[in-house]
Amino acid sequence: MTENQRLYPAPAPTKLRSRLNAKRIATEGEEMAASFLEQHGYHVLIRNFRAGRAGEIDIICLSPDQVIVFVEVKTRTIDKQPYGIPELGFEAVGYRKQQRIMRAARAYLSAKDFGSGRWRYDVIVITIFERPGGCDNTKPRLFHVENAFY
């Protein structure tokens, strides 16, 4: 390399491109989560419920034992098999996010006049393993935590 040549890092993806990619990954994760729930006897009532400024809930479903379940889905991609704690993504459902989900859930329950029925908050974390420059044979991992917060 000569004095006039410099090695520069590859340009970072544009904000728009990375937002579109993040949205695609999130949508894929929500599809996987909804499919998983249905395979386990849940009935999906609504997806991407928005309660204005109160917040959004990824999936609202009815469990096999007739409990309304508000599900937050977090999808993560990593480029290698993790060693250690595999539940990447739970840290993204912190106190503020929980409060927004609970506000949106109250709005949903009020709109549906649900009354004194039972409900809970679940979190599903999906980890997708990707190899740079190609796909991987490793299947995505899905972690479902019932009653993740109160």
C-alpha positions in Angstrom: 0.0 0.0 0.0 1.5 3.3 -1.0 1.4 6.6 1.0 -1.5 7.9 -1.1 -3.6 4.7 -0.6 -5.5 4.2 2.5 -7.6 1.4 3.7 -11.1 2.5 4.5 -13.8 0.5 6.1 -16.8 -0.5 4.0 -19.5 2.1 4.1 -22.1 1.4 6.8 -25.6 0.7 5.4 -27.8 3.7 5.1 -30.3 4.3 7.8 -33.1 3.6 5.5 -31.6 0.3 4.3 -30.9 -0.8 7.9 -34.4 0.2 9.0 -36.0 -1.8 6.1 -33.8 -4.8 7.0 -34.7 -4.5 10.7 -38.4 -4.3 9.7 -38.0 -7.4 7.5 -36.4 -9.3 10.3 -39.0 -8.2 12.8 -41.8 -9.3 10.4 -40.2 -12.7 9.9 -39.9 -13.1 13.7 -43.5 -12.2 14.2 -44.6 -14.7 11.6 -42.5 -17.4 13.3 -43.9 -16.5 16.7 -47.5 -16.6 15.5 -47.0 -19.9 13.8 -45.4 -21.3 17.0 -48.3 -20.1 19.1 -50.9 -21.6 16.7 -49.0 -24.9 16.7 -49.3 -24.9 20.5 -53.0 -24.4 20.6 -53.2 -20.6 20.8 -55.7 -18.6 18.7 -54.2 -15.4 17.3 -56.7 -12.6 17.7 -54.8 -9.7 16.3 -51.3 -8.7 15.3 -49.5 -5.4 15.6 -52.2 -3.8 17.8 -51.6 -0.1 18.1 -53.1 2.0 20.9 -52.0 5.4 19.7 -49.3 6.9 21.9 -50.0 4.2 24.5 -47.9 1.6 22.6 -48.1 -1.4 20.4 -48.5 -5.1 21.0 -47.0 -7.6 18.5 -49.5 -10.4 19.0 -52.7 -10.7 21.0 -53.9 -14.3 21.3 -56.1 -16.6 23.4 -54.3 -19.4 25.1 -55.6 -23.0 25.2 -56.9 -22.3 28.7 -58.8 -19.2 27.6 -56.3 -16.6 28.9 -55.8 -13.4 26.8 -52.0 -13.3 26.1 -50.2 -10.1 25.1 -47.0 -11.2 23.3 -43.9 -9.1 22.7 -41.7 -10.6 20.0 -38.0 -9.8 19.8 -36.0 -11.2 16.8 -32.2 -11.1 16.8 -29.7 -12.1 14.2 -26.2 -13.2 15.0 -23.5 -14.4 12.8 -22.3 -17.4 14.9 -23.7 -19.9 17.5 -23.7 -18.1 20.9 -22.1 -19.8 23.8 -23.5 -18.9 27.2 -27.0 -17.3 27.6 -28.9 -18.0 24.4 -31.9 -15.7 25.2 -30.6 -12.7 23.4 -33.3 -10.1 23.2 -34.9 -10.2 26.6 -32.8 -7.2 27.7 -34.7 -5.2 25.1 -38.0 -5.6 27.0 -37.0 -3.3 29.9 -39.2 -1.4 32.3 -40.3 1.3 29.9 -41.1 -1.2 27.2 -43.1 -3.2 29.7 -45.0 -0.1 30.7 -45.9 0.7 27.1 -47.1 -2.8 26.5 -49.2 -2.7 29.7 -50.8 0.6 28.6 -51.6 -0.8 25.2 -53.0 -3.9 26.8 -55.3 -1.8 29.0 -56.5 0.0 25.9 -57.3 -3.2 24.2 -59.1 -4.7 27.2 -61.2 -1.5 27.5 -62.1 -1.4 23.9 -63.2 -5.1 24.0 -65.0 -4.7 27.3 -63.1 -7.7 28.6 -64.0 -7.1 32.2 -62.5 -9.3 34.9 -61.1 -12.1 32.6 -57.6 -13.4 32.9 -54.6 -12.1 30.9 -50.9 -12.2 31.0 -47.8 -10.8 29.3 -45.4 -13.2 27.4 -42.2 -12.6 25.6 -40.9 -14.6 22.6 -37.3 -14.2 21.6 -36.2 -15.6 18.3 -32.5 -15.9 17.4 -31.7 -16.3 13.8 -28.1 -17.5 13.0 -26.6 -16.0 9.9 -23.2 -16.5 8.4 -21.7 -13.5 6.6 -22.0 -13.9 2.9 -24.5 -16.7 3.0 -27.1 -18.7 4.8 -26.6 -21.2 7.5 -28.2 -24.5 8.2 -28.7 -23.7 11.9 -32.4 -23.3 12.5 -33.7 -20.3 14.4 -34.2 -20.7 18.1 -37.4 -19.6 19.8 -37.7 -19.0 23.5 -41.2 -18.5 24.9 -41.5 -17.0 28.4 -45.0 -17.1 29.9 -45.8 -14.4 32.5 -42.6 -12.6 31.6 -43.6 -9.5 33.6 -46.5 -8.2 35.6 
